[in-house]
Amino acid sequence: MNRHADDTCAAGQGRSGDAGRDRGAALIMAISFVVAIGALTGGLAGLVSSTASRRAPIEMNRNLQYASDGAIEDAIGRVRMLADPAVEPCVSAVQNHYSSTLNGVTVRVDCINAFGVISGPAGSVVEQRNVIFEACADAGVRCGGATAPVIMRAQVNFELSPARAVTRTYIQTWSVRP
């Protein structure tokens, strides 16, 4: 029996010695957890603040692209209503461009007549009533160059009926500056 009592006592002493060491390990784990959470929070705060500062120019560029898209669509509709698109000047002598304001951005759309002819079926001559539209932020000057770089460019073909009315409109090219 004595032997059993000694084993219990020895085992009990061993456990209380381990409990002291466990308390130190638990404290180290708790401190490590707090430091890890602090580092994670600090990293996320830095990410959020840098993302917010980078978002403004991207948002402004996106608004400019959307406004340019809408302004070109509007200009295509206006040219479509002309009596003879691509032959008749696409803008009047007084107003040499179209202008639209969308998303708080004023966009200028210049158009250039690109009338041409091609050889059609059986050697017939087919008129190509193309108009090129270029959109840029309105800086008071023609689109292109450093002052007003072209944001969006579209080439559109206006198909006419024998009665000279526009029957179809074909977008031949549509490009966006990144």
C-alpha positions, 0 to 999 in steps of 0.5 A: 500500500505504501507503494501505491500512496507513493506513486499517487503522491509522485504523480500528483507532484508531477502534475502540479509541476506541469500545470505551472509550465502550462500556464506560461505556454498559455500566456505565450499563446495568448500574447501571440494571438493578440499580436497576430490579430493586431498585425492582421488589423494593421495590414487590412487598414493599410490595404483599405487606405491604399485601395481608397486612394487608388480608386479615385483615378480609376473611377474618374477614368471609368466615368470618362469612358462611359460618358464618351460611349454615351456621347458617341451614341448620341452623335451617331443618332444625330448624324443618322438624322442628316439628309445625306450622312457621310457626304453632308458635313456631319456637323454644322459650320457654326458648331464643329463638334457635338458635346454631351455631359454625362456623369459630371463629365463634359465630352466632345465628339468630333466627326470626320466624313470618310465617304468612299466607294468600293467595287460591289457585286458584278463590278457595280460601284457601292458608296461607303458612307462612313463617318468616324467619331472621336470622343475626348474630354472637352478641352475646347480643342479638337480631339487628338494630341496631348491636350485632348487625347482620344478616349473612344473612336468609332467608325460607322457606316450608314446604309441608304435606301434608293430614296436616300433615307438611312435604313441601317447603321453598322458599327465597323470599329469601336475602340477604347483607349485603356 
